[in-house]
């Protein structure tokens, strides 16, 4: 049977319209799907400074025996579910020792980055909390430290600049990663990812506390999930 010219034209128009509709639907799907990378951020495990109630800052204190054991246990549990392709780490020994159990079994590459180091608290580093908190130069109010500079130290605003530099360099379509860092640095990271600067959280993450975020770039506000592990005896270590 020969198709009538008018019918053939109608069929062609319908076919073309369907193709265009499918094409635009695909474009809409691609537009809606956001490119992101999964990031896990963890505070180092218990250090000797934590045990001795010392404000460590950038002084190098190793993990305590409990902290070293917690690191092994948490890494074992974490790696059953997740496989970060790269680990970024602060250069301080307590962060490096916390990192090793997460990479040793799989040979995951480590990048040590100075931008993840702890707050430089200057003259207060290495002193006990009770000693520091009685010093009139110390800002005891954790919500008032954005522009406060410890003698010979840095402000929270300066920490924010370096962590923003770090996260700006991360590719949102790159590899899932783990970041091992410190309490104050984590608080500032949270302020960055939640887009609250110059406000930042007062909450101090515990040793071994882990955050999970689907990172979409520093220009976006993110939802952060918290992971606490049964293997860890979480203590309220102050900073």
C-alpha positions in Angstrom: 0.0 0.0 0.0 1.3 3.5 -0.9 1.1 6.1 1.9 -0.8 9.2 0.9 1.5 12.3 0.7 -0.5 14.1 3.4 -0.3 11.1 5.8 3.4 10.7 5.2 3.9 14.3 6.0 1.9 14.0 9.3 3.9 10.9 10.2 7.1 12.7 9.6 6.0 15.7 11.7 5.0 13.4 14.6 8.3 11.5 14.4 10.3 14.8 14.4 8.3 16.1 17.3 8.9 13.0 19.4 12.6 13.1 18.7 12.8 16.8 19.7 10.8 16.0 22.9 13.2 13.2 23.8 16.2 15.4 23.1 14.9 18.2 25.4 14.1 15.7 28.1 17.6 14.4 28.1 18.9 18.0 28.3 16.7 18.6 31.3 17.9 15.5 33.1 21.5 16.5 32.5 20.7 20.0 33.8 19.1 18.7 37.0 21.8 16.1 37.9 24.5 18.0 39.9 28.1 17.0 39.7 29.4 16.2 43.1 32.1 14.3 44.9 31.7 12.5 48.2 34.0 13.8 51.0 34.6 12.3 54.4 36.2 14.6 57.0 37.5 13.2 60.3 39.2 14.6 63.4 42.3 12.8 64.4 41.9 10.2 67.2 42.8 10.8 70.9 46.3 12.2 71.3 48.6 12.4 74.3 47.7 16.1 74.5 44.0 15.2 74.8 44.9 12.8 77.6 46.9 15.4 79.5 44.3 18.2 78.9 46.8 20.2 76.9 45.9 22.7 74.2 48.2 21.3 71.4 47.7 23.8 68.6 50.5 23.0 66.1 52.8 21.3 68.6 53.4 17.7 67.7 51.8 15.2 70.0 51.4 11.5 69.0 48.2 9.5 69.4 47.7 7.9 72.8 47.5 4.0 72.8 43.7 4.3 73.0 43.8 6.7 70.0 46.0 4.4 67.9 43.6 1.5 68.7 40.5 3.5 67.8 42.1 4.5 64.5 42.6 0.9 63.5 39.1 -0.1 64.6 37.3 2.8 62.8 39.4 2.4 59.7 38.5 -1.3 59.5 34.8 -0.6 59.8 34.8 2.4 57.5 36.6 0.5 54.7 33.9 -2.2 54.7 31.5 0.3 53.1 33.6 3.1 51.6 36.7 3.3 49.3 38.0 6.8 49.1 40.4 7.1 46.2 42.7 9.6 47.9 43.3 10.8 51.5 44.3 14.4 52.4 46.0 14.9 55.7 47.3 17.6 58.0 51.1 17.4 58.5 50.9 17.0 62.3 51.9 13.6 63.6 48.6 12.9 65.4 46.8 13.4 62.0 49.3 11.3 60.1 49.1 8.4 62.6 45.3 8.6 62.4 45.6 8.4 58.6 47.8 5.3 58.2 45.1 2.6 59.1 42.8 4.0 56.4 45.4 3.6 53.6 47.8 0.8 54.5 45.6 -2.1 53.3 44.8 -0.7 49.9 47.8 1.5 49.2 45.5 4.6 48.9 47.6 7.7 48.1 48.1 10.3 50.8 48.6 14.0 50.1 49.8 16.0 53.1 48.5 19.6 52.9 49.5 22.4 55.2 46.1 24.1 54.7 44.6 21.3 56.9 46.8 22.0 59.9 45.4 23.0 63.2 44.8 26.5 64.5 48.1 28.3 65.2 47.4 29.4 68.8 50.8 31.0 69.3 51.9 31.4 72.9 49.1 29.2 74.2 50.3 26.0 72.4 51.5 23.2 74.8 49.8 24.7 77.9 47.1 23.1 79.9 43.5 24.2 79.5 43.3 25.4 83.1 46.4 27.5 82.6 45.3 29.0 79.3 41.8 29.8 80.4 43.1 31.9 83.3 45.2 34.0 81.0 43.5 37.3 80.3 44.9 37.3 76.7 42.9 34.1 75.9 39.5 34.4 74.3 37.4 31.9 76.3 34.2 32.6 74.2 34.5 30.2 71.3 32.0 32.2 69.2 34.1 35.4 69.4 37.3 34.2 67.7 36.8 35.2 64.0 39.0 38.3 64.3 40.8 37.4 67.6 44.5 36.8 67.2 46.4 34.8 69.9 49.8 36.4 70.5 52.0 35.0 67.7 49.1 33.0 66.3 46.4 33.3 63.6 42.7 34.3 63.5 39.8 32.0 62.6 39.3 34.3 59.6 42.8 33.3 58.4 42.0 29.6 58.9 38.9 30.2 56.8 41.0 31.6 54.0 43.3 28.5 53.8 40.5 26.0 54.0 38.6 27.8 51.3 41.7 27.7 49.2 41.9 23.9 49.8 38.3 23.2 48.9 38.3 25.5 45.9 41.0 23.4 44.4 39.0 20.2 44.8 37.3 19.0 41.6 33.6 18.3 42.1 33.8 15.6 39.4 37.0 14.1 40.9 37.7 11.3 43.2 35.9 10.6 46.5 38.2 11.4 49.3 38.9 11.4 53.1 40.3 14.4 54.9 42.1 14.0 58.2 42.4 17.2 60.2 41.8 18.8 63.6 39.0 20.2 65.8 39.2 24.0 65.1 40.0 23.4 61.4 36.9 21.1 61.2 34.7 23.8 62.8 35.9 26.3 60.2 35.4 23.8 57.4 31.8 23.3 58.5 31.3 27.1 58.4 32.6 27.1 54.9 30.5 24.2 53.6 27.4 25.5 55.3 28.0 29.0 54.0 27.7 30.7 57.4 30.9 32.9 57.6 31.7 34.9 59.6 29.6 32.7 61.9 30.9 29.2 62.6 29.8 26.3 64.8 30.6 26.4 68.5 30.4 22.6 68.7 33.8 20.9 69.0 34.0 17.6 67.0 35.2 14.7 69.1 38.3 12.7 68.4 37.4 10.3 65.6 34.2 12.1 64.8 33.5 11.9 61.0 31.4 14.0 58.7 30.1 13.1 55.3 29.2 15.6 52.6 28.3 15.5 48.9 30.6 18.3 47.8 29.3 20.6 45.0 31.7 23.4 45.2 32.5 26.2 47.7 29.8 28.5 46.3 27.1 26.1 47.5 25.6 25.4 50.9 25.9 21.7 52.0 24.1 19.3 54.3 26.6 17.5 56.5 26.0 14.1 58.1 27.8 13.0 61.3 29.2 9.5 61.9 30.1 8.3 65.4 31.5 4.7 65.7 30.8 2.2 68.5 34.5 1.4 68.6 35.4 4.8 70.0 35.0 6.0 73.5 34.1 9.6 72.6 35.2 12.1 75.1 34.6 15.8 75.3 38.0 17.2 74.5 38.0 21.0 74.6 39.6 23.4 72.2 
